[in-house]
């Protein structure tokens, strides 16, 4: 059973992710963030629930929709915001932008813009931990679209055959950009595919951080004990468009509104109020404090220097020690 302190921390992390995403979206609209932007607004329950099940030295592999994952794992939001702004103080010195944030000191293996590419990388990290005997576990996040990629099947097959300490966490938000999952899969649930690889498949309510936590925690402990991988499907939903270029002509406003009623942050706040962990005034104060943290990150990004021109070709190829 999670302590009240942990529940409160989960609530704060979900609020931090939501606020970060909303502010990043605002500055993208203003033209201060370039490239593209994929927010995880609405998916915070599956993000924080899953990562709360990890130890500090465990690994997380993420996706193009990865801001929430890295924040939940403890990334510095100032460095994240600076990276989105393309500044030299960012995680990738302003060269990677929204989809290429990594922090190896915190076990964040990095995001990338290739759908499904994180699963093989997660297997590599898990194999490393197995070889070194460190008992570290890797969580590999991926979306429903990635579940039809070859990398998904190859990675789970390899992880199962070698009993790698990895947990595959699918965030099924029902749409691969604009393509409904139900139109491109013969199975109703992604978790059903686990049987083909001789591993356990589990379905979690992705809008309920506690349900996700409990199911991921069990899978993490199994992996840590040398019992191999688990495939967990979190049924979730993104409230925002796929990206800033998405006109959202494939789903109705009524559908979005129905899912918004299941907001994971609202559910956690209600639980904390019912348990007496916080009061209404506490929730208001927490939200104000988090808003201030995000504003500090924005100011840090705005005041950070642009990358120098001679940095353009650095870090492209490994040049040795």
Secondary structure by P-SEA (a helix, b strand, c coil): cccaaaaaaaaaaaaaaaaaaaaaaaaaaacccccbbbbcccaaaaaaaaaaaccccbbbbbccccaaaaaaacccaaaaaaaaaccccccccccccccbbbbccccccccccccaaaaaaaaaaaaaaaaacccbbbbbbbcccccccaaaaaaaaaaaaacccbbbbbbcccccccccccccccccccccccccccbbbbbcccccaaaaaaaaaaaaaaaaaccbbbbbbbbcccccccccccccccccaaaaaaaaaacaaaaaaaaaaaaccccaaaaaaaaaaaaaaaaaaaaaaaacccccccccccccccccc
